[in-house]
Amino acid sequence: MSDAPPPVGPKGGPLEEYSAAALAGLRELYRELEAELAALAPRCELSGRCCNFPASGLTLFSTDLELAHLAAATPLRAARDAQLCPWWVEGLCTARDGRPLGCRVYFCDESKAEALAELSERYHARLKQLHVANGARYLYAPFVRRVAELVEMARTAR
């Protein structure tokens, strides 16, 4: 039997506060971003660097609204390694539909770095505005740490 905490579904503590309108707004924001990314056409090398935070030197941040969206797509779960994305399995992302903004704008394509940075900043500003427009609490925290906190909160609440 595993010592890992059970998955956390979309209804779990702080993630319950996000309205259907806020989540729909986030899905629309992601759709618009995907259209801009398709036009920009950055190259993905399928290297897995985006999820291997220690190797890449990255710290992924996300909001709880994004985590509520992720939890609706796939239950939150603790990472096997406290520094790695819990959905990075055998070098691949297993939560592509639910992944947060930071994942969506990270590509290894150096030729598009400036354009990707601009997209990231612009869409993050829109993400913050989405929280304000929906009266939603804005919490922007390191992704892996926040997922672990939410999983632990759900485990201890049972």
N, C-alpha and C positions, 0 to 999 in steps of 0.2 A: 504494500500500500504506500502511496506517495505522501511525503510530508508537505508537499506544495499546497497552498491554500486553494480552495475551490475557485472557479472563475466567478467574476462579478458581472452580473447582467446590467442592462441599461437602467434598472431601478436599483439604486444603491447609494444611500447617503447624499452627498453633495451633488451628485449627478442628476438627481430627480428634479432639481429646481429649474432646469432649462426647458422652456416652452417649445411646443411643436413649431411655433413661428420662428423661434431662434434657430432651431435645428434645420428647418426648411431654408432659412436665410443662409446658413452655413453651407448646405448642399448647393444652393445657387451660386454662392461665392466660389466653391470648388469647381462647379461646372464652367464658370467664366474663366477661372484660372486655367483649367485644362484646355480651353479653347485658345488662350494666349500661348500656352506652352506648345500646343500643336503647331501654331503659326511660327513660333520661334524655333522649334525642332531641335532642342538640345539632345546630344547623343548620350544614351545610357549605356554604359559598358558592362552592365550586369556583374559588377565586381563585388557587390555586397559591402563596399566601403561605407555606404550611407547608413547602414545599420550596425556596423562594427565601430562603435564610438571610440573605444580605446585606440584602435589602429588609425582611425581618421583624425583623431583629435577633436572631434565635434562633440558638442553637447546639444542635443535636441531639446527644444522647449515647446510646450503646448499649453493650451488653455483647457479648463475643465469642460467648456462647451465642446471643444474638439474631442475630449475624452468621452463625453456623453455620446457624440456621434460615433466614435470608434466602438464603444460598448454596445451600441445598437447593431453594429455590423458583426462584431465578434466579441465574446465575453472578455473582460479584462482579466489578465492573469499575471502572476508574478514571473519575473525573469529567472531563467536558470542561472544566469550570471548577473549580478547587480549592476554591471556596467553595459550590458548588451540589451538591445530591444527584445522584449519578450516574444515578438512575432517574427523575429529573424530566425528561420529554421533552414538548416543546410544551405546557407548562403542566399536564401530568397525571402522576400517579404510575404507573409501569409495573411496580411491585413491590408491589402492594397486599397480596397474600397473605403476603409475607415481611417486610413492614415492621416495624420495632421499636416497642416500647411508646410511645416519645416521639411517634412519628407517629400512633399509634392514638388518643392522648388529646388531640391538638392540634386545636382547632376555632376558627374565627373568631367564634363565637357568644359575645359578651360576657355575655349573660344567664346563661350556664351556666359562667362562668369559675371560680367558687368550687367548684362541684361537680366540675368537671373537674380542678382542682388537687388536690382530695381524692382522687379516683380515681387520679390519677397517683402521688401519694405512697403510697397504699395498695398499688397494684399493683407499684410499684417495690420496696417492702419485701418483697412476696411473691416478686418476681424474685430479690432477693438471697437470700432463704431457699431458693429453688429451687436456687441454686448450692450452698449449704451442704449441703442435704439430699442432693445428688448428688455431693458431694465434688468439685465443679467449681471451677476457678479463676475468681475474680470479677475481671473487668477492665472498668471503666466508663470509656469514653473518648469524645472527640468523634467522632461517626459518620463524617463525610467524611474526616477525617484517618486514622482507624483503617482504613477501607476502603482508602484509598490505600496504607497501610503493608502490609496483607495482600496487595494486588495486587502491590506491588513485591517482597515476600518470595517470592511464587510465581514471579514473572518471573525473579528472580535464582537461584532454585533449579533452574530448567530448564537 
